[in-house]
Amino acid sequence: DRRVATTVEYRGILDVDGELAAADAEGLYRLLVARGVVADPALATPGAFTGTVAPLENIDMMPAPKGGAVVYDVKPGDRVAKGARLAKIVYAPGETGGSTEVFAPQAGLILTRRSRRIIRAGEDLLKLVGDKRSDDARSGTLED
């Protein structure tokens, strides 16, 4: 009898509520059954994977052009067109021109966004899985 304990961090701290946590737990359980880690004959065999598959070179790490408060227009899983506004960064509240906007460099899916709503210039706002190679493709891992 082999037992394994593991911890899975699936979402950011600000992205979780009771309904999402329950859906994520159910999805994780179904994945474990599909992979043969857990035996549960009551669950149907899953169909073929139909999600997005892309090389790491297609990931756009979207750096903040200015520091400030982030107001997102997108959430993980959203499909966006090239040029769509992804977020607004407010760096001088109440002042004319006190914010800047961040737009999608290409069409794709929003993979992640940061949980904190305050950002420094140069920090990554979000990850976009593009339909093509990123103009700013990074080699190696996406994050340190």
VOPAGU-2260 file (C-alpha; in pm, 1 decimal, decimal comma):
REM VOPAGU-2260
SITE   aa  ch    i         X         Y         Z
SITE  ASP   A    0       0,0       0,0       0,0
SITE  ARG   A    1     166,3     323,4    -116,9
SITE  ARG   A    2      31,6     657,7      -5,7
SITE  VAL   A    3     120,2     992,6    -149,2
SITE  ALA   A    4      44,7    1335,1      -8,2
SITE  THR   A    5      74,0    1646,5    -219,7
SITE  THR   A    6     -24,9    2010,7    -220,3
SITE  VAL   A    7    -165,6    2173,5    -532,4
SITE  GLU   A    8    -189,5    2549,3    -569,8
SITE  TYR   A    9    -436,2    2600,7    -849,4
SITE  ARG   A   10    -541,5    2965,3    -834,1
SITE  GLY   A   11    -425,0    3292,7    -689,7
SITE  ILE   A   12    -543,7    3389,7    -344,7
SITE  LEU   A   13    -778,3    3659,8    -478,2
SITE  ASP   A   14    -931,1    3432,9    -743,9
SITE  VAL   A   15   -1086,8    3175,1    -511,2
SITE  ASP   A   16   -1435,6    3162,2    -369,3
SITE  GLY   A   17   -1645,4    2868,0    -253,2
SITE  GLU   A   18   -1799,0    2794,4    -592,8
SITE  LEU   A   19   -1467,2    2804,9    -779,3
SITE  ALA   A   20   -1292,9    2599,9    -510,7
SITE  ALA   A   21   -1560,8    2328,7    -536,5
SITE  ALA   A   22   -1539,6    2324,7    -918,5
SITE  ASP   A   23   -1158,7    2311,7    -905,4
SITE  ALA   A   24   -1164,0    2026,8    -651,5
SITE  GLU   A   25   -1406,1    1831,7    -873,4
SITE  GLY   A   26   -1186,8    1895,5   -1178,0
SITE  LEU   A   27    -874,1    1787,8    -993,7
SITE  TYR   A   28   -1047,4    1470,0    -877,6
SITE  ARG   A   29   -1158,7    1393,7   -1234,3
SITE  LEU   A   30    -800,2    1447,9   -1356,0
SITE  LEU   A   31    -666,2    1203,1   -1096,6
SITE  VAL   A   32    -926,4     945,4   -1205,0
SITE  ALA   A   33    -847,2    1002,2   -1574,4
SITE  ARG   A   34    -474,2     953,8   -1506,6
SITE  GLY   A   35    -534,5     632,0   -1314,1
SITE  VAL   A   36    -415,4     770,6    -980,2
SITE  VAL   A   37    -760,9     722,5    -825,2
SITE  ALA   A   38    -997,6     439,1    -921,1
SITE  ASP   A   39   -1359,5     549,5    -955,8
SITE  PRO   A   40   -1566,2     341,4   -1200,3
SITE  ALA   A   41   -1862,5     577,0   -1149,7
SITE  LEU   A   42   -1689,7     846,3   -1357,2
SITE  ALA   A   43   -1704,1     831,9   -1734,8
SITE  THR   A   44   -1379,9     809,6   -1929,7
SITE  PRO   A   45   -1286,1    1158,2   -2048,8
SITE  GLY   A   46   -1282,8    1242,0   -2416,1
SITE  ALA   A   47    -985,1    1368,3   -2612,4
SITE  PHE   A   48    -819,2    1690,4   -2494,3
SITE  THR   A   49    -958,6    1992,2   -2681,7
SITE  GLY   A   50    -777,9    2273,6   -2499,7
SITE  THR   A   51    -502,5    2502,8   -2622,2
SITE  VAL   A   52    -154,0    2364,8   -2672,4
SITE  ALA   A   53     121,4    2618,1   -2745,3
SITE  PRO   A   54     499,5    2633,8   -2717,2
SITE  LEU   A   55     652,1    2849,0   -2441,1
SITE  GLU   A   56     774,1    3089,0   -2709,9
SITE  ASN   A   57     410,7    3192,1   -2766,1
SITE  ILE   A   58     377,6    3327,6   -2411,2
SITE  ASP   A   59     373,8    3705,6   -2384,9
SITE  MET   A   60     476,4    3819,4   -2037,1
SITE  MET   A   61     310,2    4160,0   -2021,6
SITE  PRO   A   62     529,5    4403,5   -1822,5
SITE  ALA   A   63     375,7    4711,7   -1662,2
SITE  PRO   A   64     491,1    5030,5   -1838,4
SITE  LYS   A   65     435,0    5230,3   -1514,9
SITE  GLY   A   66     380,1    5154,2   -1150,6
SITE  GLY   A   67      39,3    5209,2    -991,7
SITE  ALA   A   68    -300,5    5052,2    -927,0
SITE  VAL   A   69    -408,6    4791,0   -1180,9
SITE  VAL   A   70    -764,1    4769,5   -1316,4
SITE  TYR   A   71    -796,2    4454,0   -1527,3
SITE  ASP   A   72   -1030,2    4422,2   -1826,0
SITE  VAL   A   73    -961,5    4047,9   -1860,5
SITE  LYS   A   74    -944,6    3736,5   -1645,9
SITE  PRO   A   75    -769,3    3401,2   -1695,5
SITE  GLY   A   76    -935,9    3199,9   -1971,1
SITE  ASP   A   77   -1056,7    3502,2   -2169,5
SITE  ARG   A   78    -983,8    3500,1   -2542,4
SITE  VAL   A   79    -859,8    3839,1   -2668,3
SITE  ALA   A   80    -796,8    3993,2   -3009,1
SITE  LYS   A   81    -476,2    4170,2   -3102,9
SITE  GLY   A   82    -500,8    4528,1   -2974,4
SITE  ALA   A   83    -764,7    4453,8   -2708,4
SITE  ARG   A   84    -721,3    4650,0   -2385,8
SITE  LEU   A   85    -602,1    4416,3   -2112,4
SITE  ALA   A   86    -563,6    4655,8   -1821,3
SITE  LYS   A   87    -535,7    5015,1   -1711,5
SITE  ILE   A   88    -270,7    5129,3   -1464,4
SITE  VAL   A   89    -364,5    5433,2   -1260,0
SITE  TYR   A   90     -45,7    5605,6   -1143,8
SITE  ALA   A   91    -173,5    5959,0   -1070,3
SITE  PRO   A   92    -538,3    5932,2    -955,3
SITE  GLY   A   93    -757,3    6229,4   -1044,2
SITE  GLU   A   94    -500,9    6388,9   -1274,4
SITE  THR   A   95    -556,7    6430,1   -1646,5
SITE  GLY   A   96    -346,5    6164,3   -1816,7
SITE  GLY   A   97    -284,5    5992,8   -1481,9
SITE  SER   A   98    -329,2    5643,6   -1621,0
SITE  THR   A   99    -190,5    5427,9   -1897,2
SITE  GLU   A  100    -342,2    5134,5   -2083,3
SITE  VAL   A  101    -191,9    4797,5   -2175,4
SITE  PHE   A  102    -302,2    4628,3   -2497,6
SITE  ALA   A  103    -266,4    4274,0   -2634,8
SITE  PRO   A  104      32,2    4245,9   -2869,4
SITE  GLN   A  105    -136,0    3952,7   -3044,1
SITE  ALA   A  106    -451,1    3740,7   -3030,1
SITE  GLY   A  107    -459,8    3465,9   -2770,1
SITE  LEU   A  108    -579,3    3344,0   -2430,6
SITE  ILE   A  109    -519,2    3505,6   -2094,1
SITE  LEU   A  110    -327,8    3246,2   -1893,0
SITE  THR   A  111    -266,1    3425,6   -1562,8
SITE  ARG   A  112    -271,8    3767,0   -1403,4
SITE  ARG   A  113    -110,1    3884,4   -1081,9
SITE  SER   A  114    -317,6    3875,6    -766,2
SITE  ARG   A  115    -193,2    4206,1    -624,8
SITE  ARG   A  116    -357,1    4517,4    -766,4
SITE  ILE   A  117     -52,7    4739,0    -704,8
SITE  ILE   A  118     236,5    4697,8    -946,4
SITE  ARG   A  119     582,6    4842,6   -1006,8
SITE  ALA   A  120     703,5    4945,2   -1349,7
SITE  GLY   A  121     850,9    4645,0   -1529,6
SITE  GLU   A  122     672,4    4378,7   -1323,9
SITE  ASP   A  123     464,0    4132,1   -1524,2
SITE  LEU   A  124      91,0    4210,9   -1525,3
SITE  LEU   A  125     -23,7    3889,4   -1688,8
SITE  LYS   A  126      63,4    3607,0   -1925,5
SITE  LEU   A  127     -98,8    3581,8   -2267,0
SITE  VAL   A  128     -76,9    3254,9   -2464,0
SITE  GLY   A  129     -50,4    3392,5   -2814,5
SITE  ASP   A  130    -154,8    3234,9   -3139,5
SITE  LYS   A  131     200,3    3287,9   -3268,3
SITE  ARG   A  132     553,5    3329,6   -3133,7
SITE  SER   A  133     590,0    3628,1   -2902,9
SITE  ASP   A  134     795,4    3920,1   -3032,6
SITE  ASP   A  135     947,2    3920,2   -2680,6
SITE  ALA   A  136     991,2    3541,2   -2644,3
SITE  ARG   A  137    1198,0    3453,6   -2337,5
SITE  SER   A  138    1424,4    3151,9   -2325,1
SITE  GLY   A  139    1419,4    2910,6   -2032,8
SITE  THR   A  140    1157,9    2928,5   -1760,8
SITE  LEU   A  141     884,0    3191,5   -1766,4
SITE  GLU   A  142     957,5    3307,2   -1411,9
SITE  ASP   A  143    1246,0    3280,4   -1168,3
